[in-house]
Amino acid sequence: MITDKGEFIYKFICLYLEENGYPPTVREIAEEAECCVSIVFKKLNQLEKLGLISRKNSPRAIKVTGYKFVKVS
């Protein structure tokens, strides 16, 4: 089950991807969600367990499952 904060973070990641072409950092997510970085890590772990995102060990290595970014020039 996704929490309100988790849903907010998920939607922010998707919007950020659409606007910038790359995912936000954990600090950027924390600023937008008005919470501390440790909470963001917990929420990202929850989103990953739910299969909504996948991550690697890098600041911007968040991939939204099923999300395909297509840049129109």
Secondary structure, DSSP 8 states (H G I E B T S, - for coil): ---HHHHHHHHHHHHHHHHHSS---HHHHHHHHTS-HHHHHHHHHHHHHTTSEEE-SSTT-EEETT-------
